[in-house]
């Protein structure tokens, strides 16, 4: 993985990307997360849920539905693309 993608991490408590300043997870961060959790969508969802809860504490003025879309919704949208895993894979 390129250093460029690894640089896209959240800055707490603002939850902005340290590399590009966009709301985190930014597009490069999403690509990195997908690559790191390839074939393990449940693991990615658990990780994102933990971050969603943490961000909710820091970003209490943002509606929970907006934070859910930002942190979890994008990953749920790829679930049909990844599809079910066959036994033993």
PyMOL Python script that loads the backbone (N, CA, C, O; Angstrom):
from pymol import cmd

cmd.read_pdbstr("""\
ATOM      1  N   UNK A   1       0.840  -1.170   0.000  1.00  0.00           N
ATOM      2  CA  UNK A   1       0.000   0.000   0.000  1.00  0.00           C
ATOM      3  C   UNK A   1       0.888   1.237   0.000  1.00  0.00           C
ATOM      4  O   UNK A   1       1.904   1.292   0.694  1.00  0.00           O
ATOM      5  N   UNK A   2       0.495   2.204  -0.774  1.00  0.00           N
ATOM      6  CA  UNK A   2       1.324   3.402  -0.886  1.00  0.00           C
ATOM      7  C   UNK A   2       1.243   4.246   0.382  1.00  0.00           C
ATOM      8  O   UNK A   2       0.252   4.219   1.112  1.00  0.00           O
ATOM      9  N   UNK A   3       2.309   4.990   0.616  1.00  0.00           N
ATOM     10  CA  UNK A   3       2.340   5.884   1.777  1.00  0.00           C
ATOM     11  C   UNK A   3       1.235   6.924   1.666  1.00  0.00           C
ATOM     12  O   UNK A   3       0.702   7.383   2.676  1.00  0.00           O
ATOM     13  N   UNK A   4       0.894   7.293   0.437  1.00  0.00           N
ATOM     14  CA  UNK A   4      -0.161   8.286   0.216  1.00  0.00           C
ATOM     15  C   UNK A   4      -1.467   7.844   0.868  1.00  0.00           C
ATOM     16  O   UNK A   4      -2.123   8.646   1.532  1.00  0.00           O
ATOM     17  N   UNK A   5      -1.850   6.596   0.693  1.00  0.00           N
ATOM     18  CA  UNK A   5      -3.100   6.114   1.278  1.00  0.00           C
ATOM     19  C   UNK A   5      -2.996   5.988   2.789  1.00  0.00           C
ATOM     20  O   UNK A   5      -3.974   6.230   3.497  1.00  0.00           O
ATOM     21  N   UNK A   6      -1.829   5.614   3.293  1.00  0.00           N
ATOM     22  CA  UNK A   6      -1.654   5.466   4.744  1.00  0.00           C
ATOM     23  C   UNK A   6      -1.735   6.803   5.462  1.00  0.00           C
ATOM     24  O   UNK A   6      -2.026   6.846   6.658  1.00  0.00           O
ATOM     25  N   UNK A   7      -1.483   7.894   4.750  1.00  0.00           N
ATOM     26  CA  UNK A   7      -1.514   9.222   5.365  1.00  0.00           C
ATOM     27  C   UNK A   7      -2.929   9.719   5.651  1.00  0.00           C
ATOM     28  O   UNK A   7      -3.106  10.669   6.412  1.00  0.00           O
ATOM     29  N   UNK A   8      -3.917   9.099   5.061  1.00  0.00           N
ATOM     30  CA  UNK A   8      -5.304   9.559   5.192  1.00  0.00           C
ATOM     31  C   UNK A   8      -5.944   8.946   6.433  1.00  0.00           C
ATOM     32  O   UNK A   8      -6.717   7.992   6.357  1.00  0.00           O
ATOM     33  N   UNK A   9      -5.595   9.528   7.573  1.00  0.00           N
ATOM     34  CA  UNK A   9      -6.094   9.061   8.866  1.00  0.00           C
ATOM     35  C   UNK A   9      -6.845  10.207   9.539  1.00  0.00           C
ATOM     36  O   UNK A   9      -6.606  11.374   9.228  1.00  0.00           O
ATOM     37  N   UNK A  10      -7.754   9.879  10.462  1.00  0.00           N
ATOM     38  CA  UNK A  10      -8.534  10.937  11.095  1.00  0.00           C
ATOM     39  C   UNK A  10      -7.740  11.717  12.133  1.00  0.00           C
ATOM     40  O   UNK A  10      -6.884  11.174  12.832  1.00  0.00           O
ATOM     41  N   UNK A  11      -8.046  12.992  12.209  1.00  0.00           N
ATOM     42  CA  UNK A  11      -7.505  13.856  13.252  1.00  0.00           C
ATOM     43  C   UNK A  11      -8.619  14.046  14.281  1.00  0.00           C
ATOM     44  O   UNK A  11      -9.649  14.657  13.997  1.00  0.00           O
ATOM     45  N   UNK A  12      -8.394  13.522  15.459  1.00  0.00           N
ATOM     46  CA  UNK A  12      -9.406  13.642  16.504  1.00  0.00           C
ATOM     47  C   UNK A  12      -9.155  14.914  17.307  1.00  0.00           C
ATOM     48  O   UNK A  12      -7.986  15.223  17.537  1.00  0.00           O
ATOM     49  N   UNK A  13     -10.109  15.643  17.734  1.00  0.00           N
ATOM     50  CA  UNK A  13     -11.538  15.352  17.775  1.00  0.00           C
ATOM     51  C   UNK A  13     -12.333  15.909  16.592  1.00  0.00           C
ATOM     52  O   UNK A  13     -13.562  15.832  16.591  1.00  0.00           O
ATOM     53  N   UNK A  14     -11.654  16.468  15.584  1.00  0.00           N
ATOM     54  CA  UNK A  14     -12.382  17.076  14.462  1.00  0.00           C
ATOM     55  C   UNK A  14     -12.870  16.064  13.445  1.00  0.00           C
ATOM     56  O   UNK A  14     -13.818  16.337  12.709  1.00  0.00           O
ATOM     57  N   UNK A  15     -12.248  14.913  13.391  1.00  0.00           N
ATOM     58  CA  UNK A  15     -12.565  13.866  12.415  1.00  0.00           C
ATOM     59  C   UNK A  15     -12.446  14.376  10.987  1.00  0.00           C
ATOM     60  O   UNK A  15     -13.268  14.071  10.123  1.00  0.00           O
ATOM     61  N   UNK A  16     -11.393  15.166  10.765  1.00  0.00           N
ATOM     62  CA  UNK A  16     -10.998  15.584   9.424  1.00  0.00           C
ATOM     63  C   UNK A  16      -9.770  14.777   9.064  1.00  0.00           C
ATOM     64  O   UNK A  16      -9.019  14.361   9.946  1.00  0.00           O
ATOM     65  N   UNK A  17      -9.556  14.553   7.784  1.00  0.00           N
ATOM     66  CA  UNK A  17      -8.398  13.792   7.325  1.00  0.00           C
ATOM     67  C   UNK A  17      -7.126  14.609   7.529  1.00  0.00           C
ATOM     68  O   UNK A  17      -7.076  15.790   7.182  1.00  0.00           O
ATOM     69  N   UNK A  18      -6.108  13.979   8.088  1.00  0.00           N
ATOM     70  CA  UNK A  18      -4.838  14.674   8.317  1.00  0.00           C
ATOM     71  C   UNK A  18      -4.140  15.024   7.002  1.00  0.00           C
ATOM     72  O   UNK A  18      -3.385  15.995   6.945  1.00  0.00           O
ATOM     73  N   UNK A  19      -4.383  14.247   5.950  1.00  0.00           N
ATOM     74  CA  UNK A  19      -3.689  14.468   4.676  1.00  0.00           C
ATOM     75  C   UNK A  19      -4.394  15.484   3.784  1.00  0.00           C
ATOM     76  O   UNK A  19      -3.751  16.372   3.224  1.00  0.00           O
ATOM     77  N   UNK A  20      -5.715  15.357   3.650  1.00  0.00           N
ATOM     78  CA  UNK A  20      -6.412  16.204   2.681  1.00  0.00           C
ATOM     79  C   UNK A  20      -7.404  17.180   3.309  1.00  0.00           C
ATOM     80  O   UNK A  20      -7.899  18.074   2.622  1.00  0.00           O
ATOM     81  N   UNK A  21      -7.702  17.027   4.588  1.00  0.00           N
ATOM     82  CA  UNK A  21      -8.603  17.940   5.268  1.00  0.00           C
ATOM     83  C   UNK A  21     -10.080  17.662   5.070  1.00  0.00           C
ATOM     84  O   UNK A  21     -10.921  18.367   5.628  1.00  0.00           O
ATOM     85  N   UNK A  22     -10.409  16.649   4.286  1.00  0.00           N
ATOM     86  CA  UNK A  22     -11.814  16.305   4.051  1.00  0.00           C
ATOM     87  C   UNK A  22     -12.398  15.607   5.274  1.00  0.00           C
ATOM     88  O   UNK A  22     -11.669  15.109   6.132  1.00  0.00           O
ATOM     89  N   UNK A  23     -13.715  15.582   5.333  1.00  0.00           N
ATOM     90  CA  UNK A  23     -14.381  14.824   6.393  1.00  0.00           C
ATOM     91  C   UNK A  23     -13.931  13.370   6.280  1.00  0.00           C
ATOM     92  O   UNK A  23     -13.950  12.781   5.199  1.00  0.00           O
ATOM     93  N   UNK A  24     -13.528  12.802   7.418  1.00  0.00           N
ATOM     94  CA  UNK A  24     -13.022  11.429   7.413  1.00  0.00           C
ATOM     95  C   UNK A  24     -14.164  10.464   7.688  1.00  0.00           C
ATOM     96  O   UNK A  24     -14.989  10.748   8.556  1.00  0.00           O
ATOM     97  N   UNK A  25     -14.250   9.334   6.988  1.00  0.00           N
ATOM     98  CA  UNK A  25     -13.272   8.812   6.050  1.00  0.00           C
ATOM     99  C   UNK A  25     -13.411   9.443   4.666  1.00  0.00           C
ATOM    100  O   UNK A  25     -14.484   9.429   4.063  1.00  0.00           O
ATOM    101  N   UNK A  26     -12.311   9.991   4.185  1.00  0.00           N
ATOM    102  CA  UNK A  26     -12.251  10.562   2.843  1.00  0.00           C
ATOM    103  C   UNK A  26     -12.148   9.417   1.832  1.00  0.00           C
ATOM    104  O   UNK A  26     -12.017   8.257   2.223  1.00  0.00           O
ATOM    105  N   UNK A  27     -12.205   9.728   0.566  1.00  0.00           N
ATOM    106  CA  UNK A  27     -12.145   8.678  -0.464  1.00  0.00           C
ATOM    107  C   UNK A  27     -10.879   7.830  -0.380  1.00  0.00           C
ATOM    108  O   UNK A  27     -10.977   6.605  -0.446  1.00  0.00           O
ATOM    109  N   UNK A  28      -9.687   8.430  -0.236  1.00  0.00           N
ATOM    110  CA  UNK A  28      -8.492   7.589  -0.102  1.00  0.00           C
ATOM    111  C   UNK A  28      -8.533   6.700   1.148  1.00  0.00           C
ATOM    112  O   UNK A  28      -8.051   5.568   1.115  1.00  0.00           O
ATOM    113  N   UNK A  29      -9.102   7.203   2.240  1.00  0.00           N
ATOM    114  CA  UNK A  29      -9.205   6.386   3.454  1.00  0.00           C
ATOM    115  C   UNK A  29     -10.144   5.207   3.221  1.00  0.00           C
ATOM    116  O   UNK A  29      -9.881   4.101   3.693  1.00  0.00           O
ATOM    117  N   UNK A  30     -11.228   5.436   2.500  1.00  0.00           N
ATOM    118  CA  UNK A  30     -12.160   4.341   2.197  1.00  0.00           C
ATOM    119  C   UNK A  30     -11.465   3.271   1.363  1.00  0.00           C
ATOM    120  O   UNK A  30     -11.641   2.078   1.610  1.00  0.00           O
ATOM    121  N   UNK A  31     -10.677   3.691   0.379  1.00  0.00           N
ATOM    122  CA  UNK A  31      -9.932   2.720  -0.435  1.00  0.00           C
ATOM    123  C   UNK A  31      -8.973   1.906   0.427  1.00  0.00           C
ATOM    124  O   UNK A  31      -8.859   0.692   0.261  1.00  0.00           O
ATOM    125  N   UNK A  32      -8.285   2.578   1.346  1.00  0.00           N
ATOM    126  CA  UNK A  32      -7.350   1.890   2.237  1.00  0.00           C
ATOM    127  C   UNK A  32      -8.092   0.906   3.136  1.00  0.00           C
ATOM    128  O   UNK A  32      -7.654  -0.230   3.312  1.00  0.00           O
ATOM    129  N   UNK A  33      -9.207   1.339   3.701  1.00  0.00           N
ATOM    130  CA  UNK A  33      -9.984   0.465   4.581  1.00  0.00           C
ATOM    131  C   UNK A  33     -10.495  -0.761   3.829  1.00  0.00           C
ATOM    132  O   UNK A  33     -10.461  -1.875   4.353  1.00  0.00           O
ATOM    133  N   UNK A  34     -10.965  -0.557   2.610  1.00  0.00           N
ATOM    134  CA  UNK A  34     -11.435  -1.689   1.807  1.00  0.00           C
ATOM    135  C   UNK A  34     -10.300  -2.659   1.509  1.00  0.00           C
ATOM    136  O   UNK A  34     -10.488  -3.874   1.562  1.00  0.00           O
ATOM    137  N   UNK A  35      -9.128  -2.128   1.197  1.00  0.00           N
ATOM    138  CA  UNK A  35      -7.978  -2.988   0.908  1.00  0.00           C
ATOM    139  C   UNK A  35      -7.546  -3.756   2.150  1.00  0.00           C
ATOM    140  O   UNK A  35      -7.237  -4.945   2.070  1.00  0.00           O
ATOM    141  N   UNK A  36      -7.524  -3.087   3.288  1.00  0.00           N
ATOM    142  CA  UNK A  36      -7.095  -3.733   4.528  1.00  0.00           C
ATOM    143  C   UNK A  36      -8.064  -4.812   4.994  1.00  0.00           C
ATOM    144  O   UNK A  36      -7.658  -5.772   5.649  1.00  0.00           O
ATOM    145  N   UNK A  37      -9.339  -4.659   4.662  1.00  0.00           N
ATOM    146  CA  UNK A  37     -10.360  -5.608   5.105  1.00  0.00           C
ATOM    147  C   UNK A  37     -10.919  -6.437   3.950  1.00  0.00           C
ATOM    148  O   UNK A  37     -12.030  -6.959   4.034  1.00  0.00           O
ATOM    149  N   UNK A  38     -10.164  -6.552   2.901  1.00  0.00           N
ATOM    150  CA  UNK A  38     -10.622  -7.304   1.726  1.00  0.00           C
ATOM    151  C   UNK A  38     -11.061  -8.706   2.143  1.00  0.00           C
ATOM    152  O   UNK A  38     -10.310  -9.429   2.798  1.00  0.00           O
ATOM    153  N   UNK A  39     -12.267  -9.081   1.766  1.00  0.00           N
ATOM    154  CA  UNK A  39     -12.798 -10.392   2.110  1.00  0.00           C
ATOM    155  C   UNK A  39     -13.289 -10.498   3.543  1.00  0.00           C
ATOM    156  O   UNK A  39     -13.680 -11.580   3.980  1.00  0.00           O
ATOM    157  N   UNK A  40     -13.278  -9.396   4.285  1.00  0.00           N
ATOM    158  CA  UNK A  40     -13.721  -9.422   5.676  1.00  0.00           C
ATOM    159  C   UNK A  40     -14.629  -8.223   5.945  1.00  0.00           C
ATOM    160  O   UNK A  40     -14.321  -7.370   6.777  1.00  0.00           O
ATOM    161  N   UNK A  41     -15.741  -8.174   5.234  1.00  0.00           N
ATOM    162  CA  UNK A  41     -16.676  -7.069   5.405  1.00  0.00           C
ATOM    163  C   UNK A  41     -17.203  -6.985   6.839  1.00  0.00           C
ATOM    164  O   UNK A  41     -17.334  -5.877   7.359  1.00  0.00           O
ATOM    165  N   UNK A  42     -17.513  -8.108   7.504  1.00  0.00           N
ATOM    166  CA  UNK A  42     -17.954  -7.994   8.904  1.00  0.00           C
ATOM    167  C   UNK A  42     -16.905  -7.321   9.792  1.00  0.00           C
ATOM    168  O   UNK A  42     -17.251  -6.508  10.649  1.00  0.00           O
ATOM    169  N   UNK A  43     -15.646  -7.649   9.595  1.00  0.00           N
ATOM    170  CA  UNK A  43     -14.585  -7.018  10.374  1.00  0.00           C
ATOM    171  C   UNK A  43     -14.516  -5.524  10.116  1.00  0.00           C
ATOM    172  O   UNK A  43     -14.324  -4.738  11.043  1.00  0.00           O
ATOM    173  N   UNK A  44     -14.671  -5.132   8.861  1.00  0.00           N
ATOM    174  CA  UNK A  44     -14.678  -3.710   8.513  1.00  0.00           C
ATOM    175  C   UNK A  44     -15.850  -3.009   9.189  1.00  0.00           C
ATOM    176  O   UNK A  44     -15.694  -1.910   9.721  1.00  0.00           O
ATOM    177  N   UNK A  45     -17.022  -3.641   9.170  1.00  0.00           N
ATOM    178  CA  UNK A  45     -18.201  -3.026   9.767  1.00  0.00           C
ATOM    179  C   UNK A  45     -18.040  -2.843  11.274  1.00  0.00           C
ATOM    180  O   UNK A  45     -18.451  -1.819  11.822  1.00  0.00           O
ATOM    181  N   UNK A  46     -17.449  -3.819  11.941  1.00  0.00           N
ATOM    182  CA  UNK A  46     -17.212  -3.702  13.386  1.00  0.00           C
ATOM    183  C   UNK A  46     -16.255  -2.545  13.658  1.00  0.00           C
ATOM    184  O   UNK A  46     -16.486  -1.738  14.558  1.00  0.00           O
ATOM    185  N   UNK A  47     -15.193  -2.470  12.886  1.00  0.00           N
ATOM    186  CA  UNK A  47     -14.211  -1.392  13.051  1.00  0.00           C
ATOM    187  C   UNK A  47     -14.865  -0.028  12.835  1.00  0.00           C
ATOM    188  O   UNK A  47     -14.668   0.893  13.628  1.00  0.00           O
ATOM    189  N   UNK A  48     -15.646   0.095  11.758  1.00  0.00           N
ATOM    190  CA  UNK A  48     -16.298   1.370  11.463  1.00  0.00           C
ATOM    191  C   UNK A  48     -17.327   1.730  12.530  1.00  0.00           C
ATOM    192  O   UNK A  48     -17.493   2.907  12.851  1.00  0.00           O
ATOM    193  N   UNK A  49     -18.013   0.743  13.080  1.00  0.00           N
ATOM    194  CA  UNK A  49     -18.988   1.005  14.141  1.00  0.00           C
ATOM    195  C   UNK A  49     -18.298   1.567  15.382  1.00  0.00           C
ATOM    196  O   UNK A  49     -18.827   2.467  16.035  1.00  0.00           O
ATOM    197  N   UNK A  50     -17.127   1.043  15.704  1.00  0.00           N
ATOM    198  CA  UNK A  50     -16.370   1.573  16.848  1.00  0.00           C
ATOM    199  C   UNK A  50     -15.976   3.028  16.605  1.00  0.00           C
ATOM    200  O   UNK A  50     -16.077   3.864  17.503  1.00  0.00           O
ATOM    201  N   UNK A  51     -15.526   3.324  15.382  1.00  0.00           N
ATOM    202  CA  UNK A  51     -15.141   4.699  15.056  1.00  0.00           C
ATOM    203  C   UNK A  51     -16.354   5.627  15.041  1.00  0.00           C
ATOM    204  O   UNK A  51     -16.266   6.781  15.460  1.00  0.00           O
ATOM    205  N   UNK A  52     -17.475   5.120  14.560  1.00  0.00           N
ATOM    206  CA  UNK A  52     -18.723   5.886  14.542  1.00  0.00           C
ATOM    207  C   UNK A  52     -19.114   6.299  15.963  1.00  0.00           C
ATOM    208  O   UNK A  52     -19.499   7.444  16.198  1.00  0.00           O
ATOM    209  N   UNK A  53     -19.014   5.369  16.899  1.00  0.00           N
ATOM    210  CA  UNK A  53     -19.345   5.682  18.291  1.00  0.00           C
ATOM    211  C   UNK A  53     -18.385   6.725  18.861  1.00  0.00           C
ATOM    212  O   UNK A  53     -18.810   7.655  19.546  1.00  0.00           O
ATOM    213  N   UNK A  54     -17.103   6.569  18.580  1.00  0.00           N
ATOM    214  CA  UNK A  54     -16.111   7.527  19.070  1.00  0.00           C
ATOM    215  C   UNK A  54     -16.356   8.909  18.473  1.00  0.00           C
ATOM    216  O   UNK A  54     -16.304   9.916  19.180  1.00  0.00           O
ATOM    217  N   UNK A  55     -16.620   8.954  17.179  1.00  0.00           N
ATOM    218  CA  UNK A  55     -16.866  10.233  16.517  1.00  0.00           C
ATOM    219  C   UNK A  55     -18.134  10.889  17.051  1.00  0.00           C
ATOM    220  O   UNK A  55     -18.206  12.114  17.148  1.00  0.00           O
ATOM    221  N   UNK A  56     -19.129  10.084  17.397  1.00  0.00           N
ATOM    222  CA  UNK A  56     -20.366  10.629  17.949  1.00  0.00           C
ATOM    223  C   UNK A  56     -20.141  11.413  19.225  1.00  0.00           C
ATOM    224  O   UNK A  56     -20.827  12.403  19.481  1.00  0.00           O
ATOM    225  N   UNK A  57     -19.182  10.975  20.026  1.00  0.00           N
ATOM    226  CA  UNK A  57     -18.839  11.695  21.254  1.00  0.00           C
ATOM    227  C   UNK A  57     -18.192  13.038  20.910  1.00  0.00           C
ATOM    228  O   UNK A  57     -18.508  14.060  21.518  1.00  0.00           O
ATOM    229  N   UNK A  58     -17.293  13.027  19.940  1.00  0.00           N
ATOM    230  CA  UNK A  58     -16.576  14.250  19.562  1.00  0.00           C
ATOM    231  C   UNK A  58     -17.422  15.205  18.730  1.00  0.00           C
ATOM    232  O   UNK A  58     -17.270  16.423  18.824  1.00  0.00           O
ATOM    233  N   UNK A  59     -18.304  14.653  17.924  1.00  0.00           N
ATOM    234  CA  UNK A  59     -19.073  15.465  16.973  1.00  0.00           C
ATOM    235  C   UNK A  59     -20.552  15.464  17.330  1.00  0.00           C
ATOM    236  O   UNK A  59     -21.403  15.242  16.469  1.00  0.00           O
ATOM    237  N   UNK A  60     -20.853  15.707  18.582  1.00  0.00           N
ATOM    238  CA  UNK A  60     -22.224  15.639  19.081  1.00  0.00           C
ATOM    239  C   UNK A  60     -23.200  16.569  18.394  1.00  0.00           C
ATOM    240  O   UNK A  60     -24.408  16.342  18.464  1.00  0.00           O
ATOM    241  N   UNK A  61     -22.718  17.607  17.733  1.00  0.00           N
ATOM    242  CA  UNK A  61     -23.606  18.545  17.053  1.00  0.00           C
ATOM    243  C   UNK A  61     -24.043  18.050  15.674  1.00  0.00           C
ATOM    244  O   UNK A  61     -24.923  18.648  15.055  1.00  0.00           O
ATOM    245  N   UNK A  62     -23.446  16.979  15.192  1.00  0.00           N
ATOM    246  CA  UNK A  62     -23.828  16.403  13.897  1.00  0.00           C
ATOM    247  C   UNK A  62     -24.848  15.297  14.157  1.00  0.00           C
ATOM    248  O   UNK A  62     -24.617  14.436  15.007  1.00  0.00           O
ATOM    249  N   UNK A  63     -25.977  15.307  13.434  1.00  0.00           N
ATOM    250  CA  UNK A  63     -26.997  14.279  13.661  1.00  0.00           C
ATOM    251  C   UNK A  63     -26.437  12.858  13.488  1.00  0.00           C
ATOM    252  O   UNK A  63     -25.606  12.600  12.617  1.00  0.00           O
ATOM    253  N   UNK A  64     -26.914  11.960  14.334  1.00  0.00           N
ATOM    254  CA  UNK A  64     -26.451  10.569  14.296  1.00  0.00           C
ATOM    255  C   UNK A  64     -26.674   9.939  12.926  1.00  0.00           C
ATOM    256  O   UNK A  64     -25.861   9.129  12.482  1.00  0.00           O
ATOM    257  N   UNK A  65     -27.764  10.299  12.251  1.00  0.00           N
ATOM    258  CA  UNK A  65     -28.022   9.725  10.927  1.00  0.00           C
ATOM    259  C   UNK A  65     -26.952  10.148   9.923  1.00  0.00           C
ATOM    260  O   UNK A  65     -26.553   9.362   9.063  1.00  0.00           O
ATOM    261  N   UNK A  66     -26.495  11.382  10.035  1.00  0.00           N
ATOM    262  CA  UNK A  66     -25.433  11.856   9.141  1.00  0.00           C
ATOM    263  C   UNK A  66     -24.123  11.145   9.431  1.00  0.00           C
ATOM    264  O   UNK A  66     -23.407  10.752   8.510  1.00  0.00           O
ATOM    265  N   UNK A  67     -23.807  10.979  10.718  1.00  0.00           N
ATOM    266  CA  UNK A  67     -22.580  10.265  11.074  1.00  0.00           C
ATOM    267  C   UNK A  67     -22.652   8.809  10.640  1.00  0.00           C
ATOM    268  O   UNK A  67     -21.655   8.240  10.196  1.00  0.00           O
ATOM    269  N   UNK A  68     -23.828   8.205  10.767  1.00  0.00           N
ATOM    270  CA  UNK A  68     -23.987   6.808  10.348  1.00  0.00           C
ATOM    271  C   UNK A  68     -23.704   6.675   8.855  1.00  0.00           C
ATOM    272  O   UNK A  68     -22.984   5.769   8.435  1.00  0.00           O
ATOM    273  N   UNK A  69     -24.264   7.569   8.062  1.00  0.00           N
ATOM    274  CA  UNK A  69     -24.005   7.530   6.616  1.00  0.00           C
ATOM    275  C   UNK A  69     -22.528   7.719   6.324  1.00  0.00           C
ATOM    276  O   UNK A  69     -21.962   7.036   5.470  1.00  0.00           O
ATOM    277  N   UNK A  70     -21.918   8.633   7.022  1.00  0.00           N
ATOM    278  CA  UNK A  70     -20.505   8.967   6.803  1.00  0.00           C
ATOM    279  C   UNK A  70     -19.575   7.827   7.190  1.00  0.00           C
ATOM    280  O   UNK A  70     -18.626   7.532   6.463  1.00  0.00           O
ATOM    281  N   UNK A  71     -19.831   7.188   8.313  1.00  0.00           N
ATOM    282  CA  UNK A  71     -18.915   6.171   8.817  1.00  0.00           C
ATOM    283  C   UNK A  71     -19.283   4.753   8.403  1.00  0.00           C
ATOM    284  O   UNK A  71     -18.391   3.930   8.192  1.00  0.00           O
ATOM    285  N   UNK A  72     -20.563   4.446   8.280  1.00  0.00           N
ATOM    286  CA  UNK A  72     -20.979   3.065   8.055  1.00  0.00           C
ATOM    287  C   UNK A  72     -21.707   2.871   6.730  1.00  0.00           C
ATOM    288  O   UNK A  72     -21.529   1.851   6.064  1.00  0.00           O
ATOM    289  N   UNK A  73     -22.519   3.841   6.352  1.00  0.00           N
ATOM    290  CA  UNK A  73     -23.360   3.693   5.166  1.00  0.00           C
ATOM    291  C   UNK A  73     -22.607   3.367   3.894  1.00  0.00           C
ATOM    292  O   UNK A  73     -23.060   2.540   3.103  1.00  0.00           O
ATOM    293  N   UNK A  74     -21.468   4.002   3.682  1.00  0.00           N
ATOM    294  CA  UNK A  74     -20.707   3.757   2.449  1.00  0.00           C
ATOM    295  C   UNK A  74     -20.243   2.307   2.367  1.00  0.00           C
ATOM    296  O   UNK A  74     -20.228   1.723   1.284  1.00  0.00           O
ATOM    297  N   UNK A  75     -19.867   1.725   3.497  1.00  0.00           N
ATOM    298  CA  UNK A  75     -19.374   0.344   3.490  1.00  0.00           C
ATOM    299  C   UNK A  75     -20.515  -0.645   3.298  1.00  0.00           C
ATOM    300  O   UNK A  75     -20.341  -1.677   2.650  1.00  0.00           O
ATOM    301  N   UNK A  76     -21.668  -0.338   3.851  1.00  0.00           N
ATOM    302  CA  UNK A  76     -22.828  -1.218   3.661  1.00  0.00           C
ATOM    303  C   UNK A  76     -23.223  -1.254   2.192  1.00  0.00           C
ATOM    304  O   UNK A  76     -23.703  -2.272   1.693  1.00  0.00           O
ATOM    305  N   UNK A  77     -23.018  -0.139   1.505  1.00  0.00           N
ATOM    306  CA  UNK A  77     -23.383  -0.060   0.095  1.00  0.00           C
ATOM    307  C   UNK A  77     -22.549  -0.995  -0.770  1.00  0.00           C
ATOM    308  O   UNK A  77     -22.994  -1.387  -1.849  1.00  0.00           O
ATOM    309  N   UNK A  78     -21.348  -1.362  -0.324  1.00  0.00           N
ATOM    310  CA  UNK A  78     -20.512  -2.249  -1.132  1.00  0.00           C
ATOM    311  C   UNK A  78     -20.777  -3.720  -0.844  1.00  0.00           C
ATOM    312  O   UNK A  78     -20.260  -4.581  -1.556  1.00  0.00           O
ATOM    313  N   UNK A  79     -21.560  -4.029   0.170  1.00  0.00           N
ATOM    314  CA  UNK A  79     -21.814  -5.426   0.543  1.00  0.00           C
ATOM    315  C   UNK A  79     -22.313  -6.267  -0.634  1.00  0.00           C
ATOM    316  O   UNK A  79     -21.814  -7.375  -0.828  1.00  0.00           O
ATOM    317  N   UNK A  80     -23.284  -5.782  -1.435  1.00  0.00           N
ATOM    318  CA  UNK A  80     -23.721  -6.601  -2.568  1.00  0.00           C
ATOM    319  C   UNK A  80     -22.624  -6.813  -3.610  1.00  0.00           C
ATOM    320  O   UNK A  80     -22.620  -7.825  -4.310  1.00  0.00           O
ATOM    321  N   UNK A  81     -21.692  -5.860  -3.714  1.00  0.00           N
ATOM    322  CA  UNK A  81     -20.605  -5.994  -4.676  1.00  0.00           C
ATOM    323  C   UNK A  81     -19.658  -7.100  -4.248  1.00  0.00           C
ATOM    324  O   UNK A  81     -19.222  -7.912  -5.064  1.00  0.00           O
ATOM    325  N   UNK A  82     -19.343  -7.122  -2.958  1.00  0.00           N
ATOM    326  CA  UNK A  82     -18.425  -8.135  -2.457  1.00  0.00           C
ATOM    327  C   UNK A  82     -19.087  -9.503  -2.470  1.00  0.00           C
ATOM    328  O   UNK A  82     -18.431 -10.507  -2.745  1.00  0.00           O
ATOM    329  N   UNK A  83     -20.378  -9.551  -2.175  1.00  0.00           N
ATOM    330  CA  UNK A  83     -21.129 -10.794  -2.225  1.00  0.00           C
ATOM    331  C   UNK A  83     -20.771 -11.763  -1.125  1.00  0.00           C
ATOM    332  O   UNK A  83     -19.836 -11.543  -0.355  1.00  0.00           O
ATOM    333  N   UNK A  84     -21.535 -12.845  -1.063  1.00  0.00           N
ATOM    334  CA  UNK A  84     -21.279 -13.847  -0.029  1.00  0.00           C
ATOM    335  C   UNK A  84     -20.000 -14.615  -0.315  1.00  0.00           C
ATOM    336  O   UNK A  84     -19.615 -14.814  -1.467  1.00  0.00           O
ATOM    337  N   UNK A  85     -19.355 -15.038   0.751  1.00  0.00           N
ATOM    338  CA  UNK A  85     -18.135 -15.830   0.615  1.00  0.00           C
ATOM    339  C   UNK A  85     -18.511 -17.300   0.603  1.00  0.00           C
ATOM    340  O   UNK A  85     -19.405 -17.734   1.329  1.00  0.00           O
ATOM    341  N   UNK A  86     -17.821 -18.051  -0.224  1.00  0.00           N
ATOM    342  CA  UNK A  86     -18.071 -19.487  -0.255  1.00  0.00           C
ATOM    343  C   UNK A  86     -17.363 -20.140   0.923  1.00  0.00           C
ATOM    344  O   UNK A  86     -16.345 -19.626   1.385  1.00  0.00           O
ATOM    345  N   UNK A  87     -17.877 -21.262   1.419  1.00  0.00           N
ATOM    346  CA  UNK A  87     -17.238 -21.944   2.546  1.00  0.00           C
ATOM    347  C   UNK A  87     -15.782 -22.280   2.222  1.00  0.00           C
ATOM    348  O   UNK A  87     -15.463 -22.748   1.129  1.00  0.00           O
ATOM    349  N   UNK A  88     -14.920 -22.033   3.188  1.00  0.00           N
ATOM    350  CA  UNK A  88     -13.506 -22.356   3.024  1.00  0.00           C
ATOM    351  C   UNK A  88     -12.694 -21.309   2.294  1.00  0.00           C
ATOM    352  O   UNK A  88     -11.504 -21.514   2.056  1.00  0.00           O
ATOM    353  N   UNK A  89     -13.315 -20.174   1.927  1.00  0.00           N
ATOM    354  CA  UNK A  89     -12.538 -19.142   1.216  1.00  0.00           C
ATOM    355  C   UNK A  89     -12.060 -18.083   2.151  1.00  0.00           C
ATOM    356  O   UNK A  89     -11.394 -17.139   1.726  1.00  0.00           O
TER     357      UNK A  89
END
""", "prot")
cmd.dss("prot")
cmd.show_as("cartoon", "prot")
cmd.util.cbc("prot")
cmd.orient("prot")
